[in-house]
Amino acid sequence: MRPEKQAIINEIRARLEGRSYVILADCRGLTAEQMKELRGRLKEAQAGLMVVKNSLFGLAVRELGWDGIERFLQGPTAMIAGSGDITSLCKILKEYTKANNLPVVKGGRLGGLVLSPNDVEALASVPSREVLLGQLVGTLAAPLQQLVGVMSRKISSLAVVLNAIAEKKTGVK
């Protein structure tokens, strides 16, 4: 293999290593200005976009031992790789696609799972990490709040009973 191609494969592999996800899309039809705008939005989600040659991308993922993703390598391919919140990225892609009818998501990979375009669409509807953590805290806090309410009612009932006993013994109302 020519050294130039090996260098490109090494660059693709380097961009994929240590990333928690990669989404493949067809960016055919996007102007240079739209591509620049999309890259800027993707940076917000800690992701980067790189247009790749399918054969070189295929070699890079084989070197990484990623199976199943090669089926998305048809037509022009843009690789969106990141390590941030994938739901944020999917929301950005969905919003951008809705406004521009591009890019067309082909599929991707999250951890060891291969994602279909429908999976990527479904991830866009999942609440953000912060919202999910807030929901978890609320779910955990609700029983504790109920317990505190019950205990405070029991303590106030006990105080009323003790007060009644004290009044009865002293004869004062």
PyMOL commands that set and color helices and strands:
alter all, ss='L'
color gray80, all
select helices_A, chain A and resi 3-16+32-44+54-64+69-72+86-100+117-124+129-170
alter helices_A, ss='H'
color red, helices_A
select strands_A, chain A and resi 21-26+47-52+77-82+104-110+113-115
alter strands_A, ss='S'
color yellow, strands_A
deselect
rebuild
show_as cartoon
